[in-house]
């Protein structure tokens, strides 16, 4: 999802404006020989971890990977050989096994000429009883909007064990579209929209030169999953809002290209969805909710157009929409096969005695309706188009409809199946989300019974409500949102950052970290808000 309120209902981002200065070093890195983009690691288990690098040679190059217990590599304990090939944009990945559980390691790659990559640090997951484990949660990093201070802040910490990225690792738009005026020195390549395999590869190459993202990858393993912008805005199985077949070709071709580039440049395996076990403490489920089986998003704007606009019988149209297409039990984000995998996973995790069931997925799960006061705010905003769209959103709320149909709110029957499965499994469910650019802490329930909690993280840089409702004080908007949504415990609609979580056998504490700015590269003045859920309460309590 591109903006904080449904793009088709609130604001159309400008589609003009010249590109600002391109990110330094991209052209040099793409034409240079040797190791060009550092190292990264991901998808750890109790005995293995996937390692990544990029090496440009004269053709296919055989690299050797070394894994050691110390940074000086006096105790090399594992490694392997891997080919860096132009066929895969010179990216190389190797899964190293035979490692000890719950251990930190150092790794590097060595080329045939003896040159070496930078040294990375990674770790395996613990097995058995675990007293504590730290997770960092990230989403929505749009380079032209600002600096990746959230990555830089997290990269300097020693109390996090694993990074989780739930998508929008980059944005596909042409430079000058979103935002219209990129921050100086934050314009990635290519300047055009990423559509082809070459485009997607170059966009990853640009992002991976960012010093804070590069350091984050070098210091921690990551579990990652794409969302829509790694493909195109508001993607679904058969298309995307930001894909025009008449000028950009077949969606199936673009989707294959985007996925291929993602798998080349990211420290990920080829598993579409997977789970990861942190001893007896937690199971992390990483589903895919975007392109595998997601049905097309419903469109409130189309409902309104079909019924004569705001001046027509809008209330009746919205009720018919609510009771018909919106409530359709056949609608799904994951598909029947993946739903079955996840629900059985809940059961198996609980039967093993695992304390927490953590669902690290892309889009906000808790229901969020817009305050009806938005209609009044629009009336005084002075922009008739904004006023009209806010009036529609307010009318949707009065009809019992949420505003963002790209999230789980657009698939209520699928959400009910998931929450019911978690409840029936007696899971202690902790949902991790991204996508919305804003911070949300929500209690999740079914039939009035608590099921779990959601830490929906705010963006690294992408703008939230503060950009599109600039005339509303953020604290006032947050208060209106909480008053409208009983399950909403906390939200912040104006600041960027990330979430860190401390998991212990008896509680999960999530901390929303807010960067003071993204207009400059700085780590000073970070603000934090904490939420806590105790085991078996399945709802937030006092932190």
C-alpha positions as CSV (number, residue, x, y, z in Angstrom):
1,X,0.0,0.0,0.0
2,X,1.4,3.4,-1.0
3,X,-0.2,5.9,1.4
4,X,-1.8,6.0,4.8
5,X,-5.3,6.3,3.6
6,X,-6.6,4.4,0.6
7,X,-4.9,5.9,-2.4
8,X,-8.1,5.7,-4.5
9,X,-10.1,7.5,-1.8
10,X,-7.9,10.3,-0.5
11,X,-5.0,11.7,-2.4
12,X,-3.4,11.0,-5.7
13,X,0.3,11.3,-5.4
14,X,1.8,13.7,-8.0
15,X,3.1,12.1,-11.1
16,X,5.4,14.8,-12.3
17,X,8.6,16.4,-11.1
18,X,12.2,16.0,-12.1
19,X,14.5,13.6,-10.4
20,X,16.8,14.9,-7.7
21,X,20.4,13.9,-7.3
22,X,20.9,10.2,-7.8
23,X,22.3,8.0,-5.0
24,X,26.0,8.3,-5.2
25,X,28.0,5.2,-6.1
26,X,25.3,3.1,-7.9
27,X,26.9,3.3,-11.3
28,X,30.3,2.7,-9.9
29,X,29.2,-0.3,-7.9
30,X,27.3,-1.9,-10.8
31,X,30.3,-1.6,-13.2
32,X,33.0,-2.4,-10.6
33,X,34.7,-5.8,-10.2
34,X,35.1,-7.7,-7.0
35,X,32.8,-7.5,-4.0
36,X,30.3,-4.7,-4.5
37,X,27.5,-4.8,-1.9
38,X,28.8,-6.2,1.3
39,X,27.3,-9.3,2.9
40,X,24.0,-10.4,4.4
41,X,22.5,-13.4,6.2
42,X,19.1,-14.8,6.8
43,X,16.6,-17.6,7.6
44,X,18.6,-19.1,10.5
45,X,17.7,-22.4,12.2
46,X,19.3,-24.1,15.2
47,X,22.1,-25.5,13.0
48,X,22.2,-23.4,9.8
49,X,22.1,-20.0,8.3
50,X,21.9,-18.6,4.7
51,X,24.8,-16.3,3.7
52,X,24.8,-13.8,0.8
53,X,27.2,-11.6,-1.1
54,X,27.7,-10.1,-4.6
55,X,30.9,-10.5,-6.6
56,X,31.5,-9.3,-10.1
57,X,34.1,-11.1,-12.1
58,X,34.8,-11.8,-15.8
59,X,32.1,-14.5,-15.8
60,X,31.1,-17.1,-13.3
61,X,33.3,-17.0,-10.2
62,X,33.7,-19.7,-7.6
63,X,33.7,-18.1,-4.1
64,X,34.6,-19.8,-0.9
65,X,32.7,-18.9,2.3
66,X,34.3,-19.1,5.7
67,X,32.4,-19.2,9.0
68,X,34.3,-18.6,12.3
69,X,33.5,-18.2,16.0
70,X,35.8,-15.2,16.2
71,X,36.1,-12.0,14.1
72,X,39.8,-12.7,13.4
73,X,38.9,-16.1,11.8
74,X,41.3,-18.1,14.0
75,X,38.5,-20.6,14.6
76,X,37.0,-21.4,11.3
77,X,34.2,-24.0,11.9
78,X,32.4,-24.1,8.6
79,X,31.7,-22.7,5.2
80,X,31.3,-23.9,1.6
81,X,31.7,-23.0,-2.0
82,X,29.2,-21.0,-4.1
83,X,29.1,-19.6,-7.6
84,X,28.6,-15.8,-8.3
85,X,27.1,-15.8,-11.8
86,X,26.0,-13.0,-14.1
87,X,22.9,-15.1,-14.7
88,X,21.9,-14.1,-11.1
89,X,23.2,-10.6,-11.3
90,X,26.4,-11.8,-9.7
91,X,24.6,-12.5,-6.4
92,X,25.7,-15.6,-4.5
93,X,23.9,-17.4,-1.7
94,X,24.9,-20.5,0.3
95,X,23.2,-22.3,3.2
96,X,25.9,-23.3,5.8
97,X,24.9,-26.1,8.1
98,X,26.5,-28.1,10.9
99,X,26.6,-25.0,13.2
100,X,26.0,-25.0,17.0
101,X,22.6,-23.6,18.2
102,X,22.2,-20.3,19.9
103,X,25.7,-19.1,18.8
104,X,27.0,-16.0,17.1
105,X,29.3,-16.4,14.1
106,X,31.4,-14.3,11.8
107,X,31.6,-15.0,8.1
108,X,33.2,-13.8,4.9
109,X,33.6,-14.7,1.3
110,X,37.0,-15.3,-0.5
111,X,37.5,-14.9,-4.2
112,X,40.0,-16.9,-6.4
113,X,42.4,-14.0,-6.4
114,X,42.4,-13.9,-2.5
115,X,40.3,-10.8,-2.2
116,X,37.8,-10.9,0.6
117,X,34.4,-9.5,1.3
118,X,33.7,-7.5,4.4
119,X,33.1,-9.5,7.5
120,X,29.6,-10.2,8.6
121,X,28.1,-11.3,11.9
122,X,25.2,-13.7,12.2
123,X,23.7,-16.3,14.5
124,X,21.8,-19.5,14.8
125,X,18.5,-19.9,16.6
126,X,18.4,-21.4,20.1
127,X,17.0,-24.8,20.9
128,X,15.5,-26.1,24.1
129,X,14.5,-23.7,26.8
130,X,15.1,-20.0,26.0
131,X,14.9,-17.2,28.6
132,X,14.9,-14.3,26.2
133,X,15.1,-13.4,22.5
134,X,15.1,-10.0,20.8
135,X,13.5,-9.2,17.4
136,X,13.6,-6.1,15.3
137,X,10.6,-5.3,13.0
138,X,10.8,-3.2,9.9
139,X,8.6,-2.2,6.9
140,X,8.1,0.4,4.2
141,X,11.5,1.9,3.4
142,X,11.1,4.5,0.6
143,X,14.5,6.0,-0.1
144,X,13.5,9.3,-1.7
145,X,11.4,10.2,1.4
146,X,14.4,10.2,3.7
147,X,17.3,8.6,5.5
148,X,17.1,5.0,6.9
149,X,17.8,6.1,10.5
150,X,15.7,3.3,11.8
151,X,18.1,0.8,10.2
152,X,21.0,2.7,11.6
153,X,19.6,2.8,15.1
154,X,18.8,-0.9,15.2
155,X,22.2,-1.9,13.7
156,X,24.0,-0.3,16.6
157,X,22.1,-2.4,19.2
158,X,23.4,-5.6,20.9
159,X,20.1,-6.7,22.5
160,X,18.4,-7.8,19.2
161,X,19.0,-11.3,17.9
162,X,17.0,-11.4,14.6
163,X,15.7,-8.8,12.2
164,X,12.3,-9.3,10.6
165,X,11.3,-7.3,7.5
166,X,7.6,-7.6,6.5
167,X,7.9,-5.9,3.2
168,X,8.1,-2.8,1.1
169,X,11.9,-3.2,1.3
170,X,11.9,-0.8,-1.6
171,X,9.4,1.1,-3.8
172,X,9.0,0.6,-7.5
173,X,7.9,4.1,-8.5
174,X,9.8,6.3,-10.9
175,X,11.9,9.0,-9.2
176,X,9.8,12.1,-8.8
177,X,6.4,10.3,-8.4
178,X,6.3,9.3,-4.8
179,X,7.5,11.7,-3.4
180,X,7.2,14.4,-6.0
181,X,10.4,16.0,-4.7
182,X,12.9,13.5,-3.5
183,X,15.3,14.3,-0.7
184,X,18.7,15.3,-2.0
185,X,21.1,12.3,-2.6
186,X,18.2,9.9,-1.9
187,X,17.1,9.1,-5.5
188,X,17.7,5.5,-6.4
189,X,18.4,4.0,-9.8
190,X,16.8,3.5,-12.2
191,X,15.0,6.9,-12.5
192,X,12.1,5.2,-14.3
193,X,9.6,2.9,-12.7
194,X,10.9,-0.6,-12.0
195,X,9.1,-2.9,-14.5
196,X,11.7,-5.2,-16.0
197,X,14.2,-7.6,-14.5
198,X,17.0,-5.1,-15.1
199,X,15.0,-2.4,-13.4
200,X,14.3,-4.4,-10.3
201,X,17.9,-5.5,-10.0
202,X,19.2,-1.9,-10.3
203,X,16.7,-0.7,-7.7
204,X,18.0,-3.4,-5.2
205,X,21.5,-2.4,-6.1
206,X,20.7,1.2,-5.2
207,X,19.1,0.4,-1.9
208,X,21.8,-2.1,-0.8
209,X,24.4,0.7,-1.0
210,X,22.6,2.6,1.7
211,X,25.2,2.6,4.6
212,X,22.6,1.9,7.4
213,X,20.8,-0.9,5.6
214,X,24.2,-2.4,4.6
215,X,25.3,-2.3,8.3
216,X,22.1,-3.9,9.5
217,X,22.5,-6.8,7.1
218,X,26.1,-7.2,8.0
219,X,25.4,-7.4,11.8
220,X,22.2,-9.5,12.0
221,X,20.4,-12.3,10.3
222,X,17.1,-11.4,8.7
223,X,13.8,-13.2,8.0
224,X,12.2,-11.3,5.2
225,X,9.0,-11.4,3.1
226,X,8.0,-9.1,0.3
227,X,4.8,-7.0,0.3
228,X,3.4,-5.1,-2.7
229,X,6.1,-2.6,-3.7
230,X,8.7,-5.2,-4.4
231,X,6.3,-5.8,-7.3
232,X,3.9,-2.9,-7.8
233,X,1.6,-1.0,-5.6
234,X,-1.5,-2.9,-4.3
235,X,-0.4,-6.2,-5.9
236,X,-2.6,-9.2,-5.9
237,X,-2.4,-12.6,-7.6
238,X,-3.6,-11.4,-11.0
239,X,-2.4,-7.8,-11.2
240,X,-1.7,-4.6,-9.3
241,X,-3.1,-1.1,-9.1
242,X,0.2,0.3,-10.3
243,X,0.5,-2.1,-13.3
244,X,-0.9,-1.0,-16.7
245,X,-0.8,-4.0,-19.1
246,X,-1.2,-1.8,-22.2
247,X,2.1,0.0,-21.6
248,X,4.0,-2.3,-19.2
249,X,3.3,-5.7,-20.6
250,X,1.9,-8.8,-19.0
251,X,1.6,-8.9,-15.2
252,X,2.7,-12.5,-15.2
253,X,6.0,-11.5,-16.8
254,X,6.6,-8.5,-14.4
255,X,5.7,-10.7,-11.4
256,X,8.3,-13.3,-12.4
257,X,10.9,-10.6,-12.9
258,X,10.2,-9.0,-9.6
259,X,10.3,-12.3,-7.7
260,X,13.5,-13.3,-9.4
261,X,15.3,-10.1,-8.4
262,X,14.1,-10.4,-4.9
263,X,15.4,-13.9,-4.5
264,X,18.7,-12.9,-6.1
265,X,19.3,-9.8,-3.9
266,X,17.8,-10.9,-0.6
267,X,19.1,-13.4,2.0
268,X,16.1,-15.7,1.5
269,X,15.5,-19.2,0.3
270,X,13.0,-20.2,-2.4
271,X,10.3,-21.1,0.2
272,X,7.2,-19.0,-0.4
273,X,6.1,-19.4,3.2
274,X,7.9,-21.0,6.1
275,X,8.2,-21.1,9.9
276,X,11.2,-20.8,12.3
277,X,11.5,-22.3,15.8
278,X,13.1,-20.4,18.6
279,X,13.5,-23.3,21.1
280,X,10.5,-23.6,23.4
281,X,10.0,-19.8,23.4
282,X,8.3,-19.1,20.0
283,X,7.4,-20.2,16.6
284,X,7.7,-17.5,13.9
285,X,5.4,-18.1,11.0
286,X,6.2,-16.2,7.8
287,X,3.2,-16.5,5.4
288,X,2.8,-14.9,2.0
289,X,-0.3,-12.7,1.8
290,X,0.4,-10.7,-1.4
291,X,0.8,-12.4,-4.8
292,X,0.4,-16.2,-4.3
293,X,-3.3,-16.5,-3.8
294,X,-4.6,-13.0,-2.8
295,X,-7.9,-12.1,-4.5
296,X,-8.2,-8.6,-6.0
297,X,-8.8,-5.8,-3.5
298,X,-12.3,-4.5,-3.3
299,X,-12.7,-0.8,-4.3
300,X,-14.9,1.5,-2.3
301,X,-14.5,4.2,-4.9
302,X,-16.0,1.9,-7.6
303,X,-19.0,1.2,-5.3
304,X,-19.6,4.9,-5.1
305,X,-19.2,5.5,-8.8
306,X,-21.6,2.7,-9.5
307,X,-24.2,4.3,-7.3
308,X,-24.2,7.9,-8.5
309,X,-21.4,9.2,-6.4
310,X,-21.7,10.9,-3.0
311,X,-24.9,12.6,-4.2
312,X,-26.6,9.2,-4.8
313,X,-28.0,6.7,-2.3
314,X,-24.6,6.2,-0.8
315,X,-25.7,4.7,2.5
316,X,-27.7,2.0,0.8
317,X,-24.9,1.2,-1.6
318,X,-22.4,0.8,1.2
319,X,-24.7,-1.5,3.2
320,X,-25.2,-3.7,0.1
321,X,-21.5,-3.8,-0.4
322,X,-20.9,-4.6,3.2
323,X,-23.4,-7.5,3.2
324,X,-22.4,-8.8,-0.2
325,X,-18.8,-8.7,-1.7
326,X,-17.1,-7.5,1.4
327,X,-18.4,-10.3,3.6
328,X,-17.9,-13.1,1.0
329,X,-16.4,-16.1,2.8
330,X,-14.6,-17.1,-0.4
331,X,-12.3,-14.1,-0.2
332,X,-8.7,-14.9,0.8
333,X,-5.3,-13.4,1.1
334,X,-3.4,-16.7,1.4
335,X,-5.4,-19.4,-0.3
336,X,-6.8,-22.6,1.1
337,X,-3.5,-24.5,1.0
338,X,-1.5,-21.9,2.9
339,X,-4.3,-21.4,5.4
340,X,-4.3,-25.1,6.1
341,X,-0.5,-25.0,6.6
342,X,-0.8,-22.1,9.0
343,X,-3.7,-23.4,11.1
344,X,-2.0,-26.8,11.5
345,X,1.2,-25.0,12.4
346,X,-0.6,-23.2,15.3
347,X,-1.8,-26.6,16.6
348,X,1.6,-28.2,16.3
349,X,3.4,-25.3,17.9
350,X,1.1,-25.3,20.9
351,X,1.4,-29.1,21.2
352,X,5.2,-28.9,21.4
353,X,4.8,-26.6,24.4
354,X,6.0,-23.5,22.5
355,X,5.1,-20.4,24.5
356,X,4.3,-17.9,21.7
357,X,3.0,-18.2,18.2
358,X,4.4,-15.2,16.3
359,X,2.8,-14.4,12.9
360,X,5.2,-12.1,10.9
361,X,3.2,-11.0,7.9
362,X,2.7,-8.0,5.7
363,X,-0.5,-6.1,6.3
364,X,-2.5,-4.8,9.3
365,X,-4.7,-7.4,10.8
366,X,-6.8,-5.6,13.4
367,X,-9.8,-3.7,12.1
368,X,-9.4,0.1,11.7
369,X,-12.4,2.3,10.9
370,X,-11.9,6.0,10.1
371,X,-13.4,8.5,12.5
372,X,-16.6,10.0,11.3
373,X,-15.2,13.4,12.3
374,X,-13.0,13.2,9.1
375,X,-16.0,14.5,7.2
376,X,-16.0,17.7,9.2
377,X,-12.2,18.0,8.9
378,X,-12.6,17.8,5.1
379,X,-15.2,20.5,5.0
380,X,-12.8,23.0,6.6
381,X,-9.7,21.8,4.6
382,X,-10.5,24.1,1.7
383,X,-10.0,21.4,-0.9
384,X,-13.3,20.1,-2.4
385,X,-11.8,16.9,-3.6
386,X,-10.3,16.0,-0.2
387,X,-13.6,17.0,1.4
388,X,-15.5,14.7,-0.9
389,X,-13.2,11.7,-0.3
390,X,-13.2,12.2,3.5
391,X,-17.0,12.3,3.4
392,X,-17.0,8.9,1.6
393,X,-14.7,7.4,4.2
394,X,-16.8,8.7,7.0
395,X,-19.9,7.2,5.4
396,X,-18.1,3.9,5.1
397,X,-17.5,4.0,8.9
398,X,-21.2,4.7,9.5
399,X,-22.0,1.6,7.4
400,X,-19.6,-0.5,9.6
401,X,-16.9,-0.6,6.9
402,X,-13.2,0.0,7.4
403,X,-11.2,2.4,5.1
404,X,-8.3,0.2,4.0
405,X,-9.5,-2.7,1.9
406,X,-5.9,-3.7,1.0
407,X,-5.3,-4.9,4.5
408,X,-7.0,-7.8,6.3
409,X,-9.9,-5.4,6.7
410,X,-10.7,-6.1,3.0
411,X,-10.9,-9.8,3.7
412,X,-12.9,-10.1,7.0
413,X,-13.9,-13.8,6.5
414,X,-10.3,-14.8,6.0
415,X,-9.3,-12.9,9.1
416,X,-12.1,-14.6,11.1
417,X,-10.9,-18.0,10.0
418,X,-7.3,-17.2,11.1
419,X,-8.3,-15.8,14.5
420,X,-10.7,-18.7,15.1
421,X,-8.0,-21.2,14.3
422,X,-5.6,-19.5,16.7
423,X,-8.2,-19.5,19.4
424,X,-9.1,-23.1,18.9
425,X,-5.4,-24.1,19.0
426,X,-5.1,-22.2,22.3
427,X,-2.3,-20.2,20.7
428,X,-0.7,-17.2,22.3
429,X,-0.8,-15.2,19.1
430,X,1.4,-12.2,18.5
431,X,0.9,-10.7,15.0
432,X,3.7,-8.5,13.4
433,X,2.6,-6.3,10.6
434,X,3.7,-3.4,8.4
435,X,2.4,-1.7,5.2
436,X,0.3,1.1,6.7
437,X,3.3,3.5,7.5
438,X,1.7,4.2,10.9
439,X,2.1,2.6,14.3
440,X,-0.7,0.5,15.7
441,X,-1.0,-1.7,18.9
442,X,-4.2,-3.7,18.7
443,X,-6.0,-6.3,20.7
444,X,-7.4,-9.1,18.5
445,X,-10.6,-10.9,19.4
446,X,-13.2,-13.3,18.0
447,X,-16.8,-13.5,19.3
448,X,-15.8,-11.2,22.1
449,X,-13.0,-13.4,23.3
450,X,-9.3,-12.3,23.3
451,X,-7.2,-14.1,20.7
452,X,-3.9,-12.2,20.7
453,X,-2.2,-8.9,20.0
454,X,-0.8,-7.1,17.0
455,X,2.3,-4.9,16.8
456,X,1.8,-3.2,13.5
457,X,5.0,-1.3,12.8
458,X,5.4,2.2,11.4
459,X,7.5,2.8,8.3
460,X,11.2,3.3,8.1
461,X,10.6,6.4,5.9
462,X,7.2,6.2,4.0
463,X,4.8,9.0,5.0
464,X,1.8,8.5,7.3
465,X,-1.3,10.4,8.1
466,X,0.7,13.5,8.9
467,X,1.4,14.1,5.2
468,X,-2.2,13.7,4.1
469,X,-4.1,15.2,7.0
470,X,-1.6,18.0,7.9
471,X,-4.3,20.2,9.3
472,X,-5.1,17.7,12.1
473,X,-2.9,17.6,15.2
474,X,-1.5,14.0,15.4
475,X,-2.5,13.6,19.0
476,X,-6.1,14.6,18.2
477,X,-6.2,12.2,15.2
478,X,-4.9,9.4,17.4
479,X,-7.5,10.0,20.0
480,X,-10.3,10.0,17.4
481,X,-9.0,6.7,16.0
482,X,-8.9,5.0,19.4
483,X,-12.4,6.3,20.2
484,X,-13.6,4.8,17.0
485,X,-11.9,1.4,17.3
486,X,-12.3,-0.4,20.6
487,X,-9.4,-2.8,19.9
488,X,-6.9,-0.1,19.2
489,X,-4.7,0.4,22.3
490,X,-2.1,2.6,20.8
491,X,-1.3,4.4,17.6
492,X,1.0,7.0,16.2
493,X,0.3,8.6,12.8
494,X,3.1,11.1,12.4
495,X,6.5,9.5,13.1
496,X,8.8,7.0,11.4
497,X,11.0,4.3,12.9
498,X,10.8,0.6,13.8
499,X,9.7,-1.9,16.5
500,X,11.8,-4.1,18.8
501,X,10.4,-6.9,20.8
502,X,11.7,-8.8,23.8
503,X,10.2,-12.3,24.1
504,X,10.4,-14.1,27.4
505,X,8.5,-17.2,28.5
506,X,5.9,-15.1,30.4
507,X,5.6,-11.9,28.4
508,X,6.3,-10.1,25.1
509,X,7.3,-6.4,25.3
510,X,7.2,-4.4,22.1
511,X,8.8,-1.0,21.8
512,X,7.9,1.4,19.1
513,X,11.0,3.5,18.4
514,X,10.4,6.9,16.7
515,X,13.2,8.6,14.9
516,X,13.4,12.4,15.4
517,X,13.7,13.0,11.7
518,X,14.3,11.3,8.4
519,X,15.3,14.5,6.6
520,X,18.9,14.1,7.9
521,X,21.0,11.1,8.8
522,X,21.0,11.1,12.6
523,X,20.3,8.8,15.5
524,X,19.9,11.4,18.3
525,X,16.7,12.0,20.2
526,X,14.9,8.7,19.6
527,X,11.5,8.4,21.4
528,X,10.0,5.1,22.5
529,X,6.6,3.7,23.5
530,X,6.2,0.3,25.1
531,X,3.4,-2.3,25.1
532,X,3.3,-5.6,26.9
533,X,1.3,-8.7,26.7
534,X,1.5,-11.5,29.3
535,X,1.2,-15.1,28.3
536,X,-2.4,-16.4,28.3
537,X,-3.9,-13.0,28.7
538,X,-3.9,-12.5,24.9
539,X,-4.4,-8.7,25.3
540,X,-2.2,-5.8,26.1
541,X,-1.7,-4.8,29.7
542,X,0.5,-2.3,31.6
543,X,4.1,-2.2,30.2
